[in-house]
Amino acid sequence: MKVLVIGAGMMGRAIAFDLNKFSNFDKITIVDKEKEAINSSKSFLKNDVINYGILNIEKKDDVKKYFKKHDMIISAAPYYFNYELTKIAVETNTHFLDLGGNNEIVDKQRSLFKEAGKNNVTIMPDCGLSPGMTSVIVRDIVDYLDSVEYVKIRVGGLPIAPVPPFNYQIVFSPNGLINEYVEDALVLDNGKIISKEPLTELETIEFPYPFGKLEAFLTSGGTSTLPYTFKDKIDYLDDKTIRYPGHCQMFKPLIDLGLASEDPIEINGREIIPRELFINLLLKTIPTTGKDVVLVKVFGKGAKDDRKIELEYSLIDYYDDTSGLTAMMRTTGFPISIIAQLIEKGLIEQRGVFGNEEVVPPSAFFEELKRRNIIIKKKIR
């Protein structure tokens, strides 16, 4: 099988790195619109086996030509391209995975279920860290327990050495970050799927030294298809983002001011889109490089064999000095690469459009993460 990675940024590089090291694909190709990104990727990966190409994914005819030459597409492109790319993948009978980031786009992709099944392809949105890895953890909780009272997902990517005032580091698309902070969070509550305001329901969560007490708050996207898949299985489900204390209090007023809006405003006769200005300011103000850590805790509570059970899955993953891969690159890029490999090996055989929790076998997935030294610890009480 031949695999194509769209996007030569941080996540695309991580995906290509993992595919080259662990997969059985006959050919690995990575494409991007920008020649500079391709050259940077070549320099980072330092591998002659990987193929490179220039592709503008807004040119549908060119995209179709590439898709027809490959069996599997992995998109590390911005989320807003994924629906159109999915339609082309279905048309060209090509498996398609993406990193997602937007509930509306995923809903559109899900509408292609019958067509994807008919064309014998597997389409899987949201295959990164959260949703993605955490979705598979939730599946493991549901499989283990006879009944599930609640599942609470807590995930964050943080700098090892935080810099005031935001104590944050941009470790993935700032556009995606803003989406998490402005779009409604989906929560499952006693059979009802509820939309809640992001940057709310602040709580404290604790990790081992040196992190200590951190904060977590509702953000969008993390639950993805989970509320729909487990509507009749889980009583309560939510997802919150972990940050250093004070982050939410500082960011929320900026969102409330309208800096994340995509509606143009006129200033001194010039039209300005607030979100574009905001992204530029974030990139100038907040560090984009440096060693990072990814923190994950997923809590589950329910019953098994008439006994009350509490589950806790935890992960602490650090920047890798040997490869130069950030923790966010590893925990986002590796899961989608693993899922592509599970499809290639025939361990995922279903055809259609699926959430990770519907078709990814947890034990095989966790074992592959372990091979990459991404260790999810599971406690049962």
Number of C-alpha atoms within 10 A of each C-alpha: 11 15 26 23 26 28 26 28 20 23 29 23 26 29 27 27 24 18 24 19 9 14 19 14 17 9 16 22 18 25 24 23 16 15 15 11 18 21 12 15 24 18 10 16 16 11 12 8 10 16 14 20 15 15 18 13 19 12 9 13 11 12 16 16 11 17 24 15 13 20 19 28 24 25 27 27 22 16 21 14 15 25 21 15 23 27 18 19 27 24 16 19 21 23 27 27 26 26 26 29 27 21 22 13 17 23 14 15 22 21 12 17 18 13 16 25 17 12 17 17 25 25 28 29 33 28 30 29 25 27 27 29 24 25 28 26 25 27 20 15 26 20 12 15 21 15 21 25 18 20 24 17 24 24 23 19 25 23 24 18 13 16 12 10 11 19 18 21 23 18 22 16 16 15 16 16 16 19 18 21 24 19 18 19 25 26 22 23 16 16 15 14 15 13 13 16 15 21 25 17 12 15 13 14 14 11 14 8 7 7 11 11 14 16 20 24 19 26 28 29 26 30 27 28 24 24 23 15 15 20 18 14 18 25 19 22 25 21 26 27 25 28 24 20 16 13 19 20 13 12 13 15 11 12 17 11 10 14 18 21 18 12 12 13 12 9 8 5 7 8 11 14 15 18 19 16 13 20 18 12 11 15 13 10 13 16 17 15 11 14 20 25 20 24 22 22 23 21 20 25 23 22 15 14 9 9 10 14 19 19 18 18 19 18 17 17 20 22 20 15 9 6 11 13 22 25 24 26 26 27 27 26 27 27 24 30 24 23 25 25 21 19 16 20 13 9 14 16 15 17 20 22 25 21 23 28 23 17 17 24 17 20 12 14 17 19 14 20 19 12 10 15 11 19 16 19 11 14 11 10 8
